[in-house]
Amino acid sequence: MSLRVEEDLCCPVCQDVYRDPVVLFCSHSFCRLCLKSWWEGKKKLECPLCKEESTTSDPPCNLALKMLCDRFLLTRKKEVTKPEVICRPHGERFKLFCVDDEKLLCLVCQHSDGHYGHKLQPVNEVAQGRRNELRKALRPLLDKLKVFKEEKGNLDQTAEYIKLQAQQTEGRIKEQFRKLHLFLHKEEDARIAALRTEESKKTQKVSLKIDALSREIAALSRTIKD
């Protein structure tokens, strides 16, 4: 059911779904137990809302409203609800917190003998107090987490800088070796060319000597033959 429907089925006193609702002559309805508690110690039996005086201390049951509330509670029990939100024995929402037992209670649980005389507080107040305690406990952890994140950010930047520096250095090394390879290749070509030139000169000089010697051999051979 919608939140609006649930609000329409809530007692104005306890702000929870009606339990055994009764109706006054002014047409306002309340939980029987809530109305008795409201009237306790009062001289006039007035309506908690409009202050109109009731003619009876035992108002009749609002049967139609009771059937609607019972049907709503039955539907809510069948719905998947978190155990920390709904009291399983009574099907009511937890409204109170037992400080002595550190336990959540619904408005029906508070009247049990097990919690008689215990200190009870509204769940919202206890929850807010616990939230404040958690925030206080979390603050140094959050501060430490912030420091760690900042340090990690600095380390990430350092790692990125190291990587970039290594890439730049690698590029320079490759460029230097490229130039060195080019220089060595040119040096190799130059030295080989010089070697070939020297070889040619020496070969030419030897060839001239061989030719001269060959002519002398031929002339001497002719002389010997003659």
JOHU-V513164 format. One record per helix or strand of 3 or more residues. SS is the DSSP state (alpha for helix, beta for strand). FROM is the first residue (numbers start at 0). TO is the last residue. If there is no record, write none. Layout:
ss:SS from:FROM to:TO
ss:SS from:FROM to:TO
This chain:
ss:alpha from:2 to:7
ss:beta from:20 to:22
ss:beta from:28 to:30
ss:alpha from:31 to:38
ss:alpha from:62 to:77
ss:beta from:95 to:97
ss:beta from:102 to:104
ss:alpha from:108 to:110
ss:alpha from:112 to:114
ss:beta from:119 to:121
ss:alpha from:122 to:224
